[in-house]
Amino acid sequence: MVSFESDYIEGALPEILDALVKTNMEQLSGYGADEYTQSAKEKIKKACNCPKAQVAFITGGTQTNQLVISTMLKQYEGVVAPQTGHVSSHEAGAIEYTGSKVITIPGHNGKMDAVELKQYLSDFYSDGNHEHMVFPGMVYISFPTEYGTIYSKKELSDIYKVTQEYKLPLFVDGARLGYGLASKQCDMTLPEFASLCDIFYIGGTKGGALCGEAIVYTKGNMPEHFENLTKKHGALLAKGRLNGIQFDTLFTDNLYFKAAEHAIEMAELVKNAFKSKGYKFLLDSPTNQQFIILENSKMQELTKKVKFCFWEKVDENHTAVRFATSWATKKENVELLQKLI
C-alpha cells in the first residue's frame, strides 16, 4: 500500500528529529523563553525581510486560525472568507465557537476576487440597516488555497489594497505556504508576500515539522498581551522549545524551502503520470495537491493499493479525489502509482 492521502502522514524531517534529540537534555526556560525559540524568531524575521515583525509559535493550524481571528476581532465583527476557505468549511465551526461569524463571499477555484470583496464591503456600508448586521472586521484567505491554487502578486496586491482602503487587516493562512512559494507559477518571494498582508503564518505541520505554525505579525500589530490571550485559549505550550527548535532548524540552510521544492517536483510527476494516461483534472493546481477525476469503479479498484483523499462528487459516475505530495514523498512511490493507474 502506498499513500498520497495528505502532506502530514509522515513524521518529520530527519534534521528536525536530530535537533530535538541533540537538545533533549538541555534545561531550557518554558513558554518560548528559550534561546532556540528566540533564534527561530530572528531567522524568520530575516527571511521575511521584516525587522519589525512579531513572531509567535502555535502547535496546530486550526488553533492558530481561531486564536488569530478571535483576538483581532471586536465583539461586533466577523471575518470575511471565501466560501471554500478552510475556516468556512473544514474547521468544525471553530471560529463560530469563539463567538465570531465567518462571512462568506464566492470563491473561484479557492480564490477570493478583489473586485467582489470590494463590492461586498461597499454594499455592506451602503445598507441602511448595517448597524443590525455583523461588521466585517478582517479578511481571511489561504496561500495556497484549499484547491492548491495560488494568488499572483497582482491578485494579492489587489486584495490588500481593498483591505487597506477599508482599514481591515488581511490574514493569510499559510498552512502550506512553502508549497505555494515553491510553485513554478509563484511570482513572489517570501519578503514580497510578507509585505502584502498584515498577518500570516508559516505552516510547519504540513511542511516537514512534527507540528507547529509560526504566526508573523508583519507590522508590529500583534494584539497586546498576546501570550496571556494564547494561554486563555489553551494554546500556550509549556515546552515552547519544541516549536522553537523545529522552526530554528527549518530556517537554517534554507531547509524549509528545499523540502517544499521536493514536494513540488513530486507533484509534477504525479500530474504527468495521470495526464499521460488520459485522466482529467478538477482544476489545474500548481502546488503539491492534485485533484483528479476518477470513474467510481476505477476509484474503488485503486483504493485497494493506493491511499488518497475524497474531495467531491462530480456526477453520479465520477468523483474528484486529491493526491498530495510532501517533503517525504519518494520518487519510487510515484513510479509505482504510475504503473497502478
ZINOR-V339517 format. One record per helix or strand of 3 or more residues. SS is the DSSP state (a for helix, b for strand). FROM is the first residue (numbers start at 1). TO is the last residue. If there is no record, write none. Layout:
ss:SS from:FROM to:TO
ss:SS from:FROM to:TO
This chain:
ss:a from:14 to:22
ss:a from:35 to:47
ss:b from:54 to:58
ss:a from:61 to:72
ss:b from:77 to:82
ss:a from:86 to:89
ss:a from:94 to:97
ss:b from:102 to:105
ss:a from:114 to:126
ss:a from:130 to:132
ss:b from:135 to:142
ss:a from:153 to:165
ss:b from:169 to:173
ss:a from:177 to:182
ss:a from:190 to:194
ss:b from:199 to:203
ss:b from:213 to:217
ss:a from:226 to:232
ss:a from:241 to:250
ss:a from:255 to:276
ss:b from:289 to:295
ss:a from:296 to:302
ss:b from:309 to:313
ss:b from:318 to:324
ss:a from:331 to:340
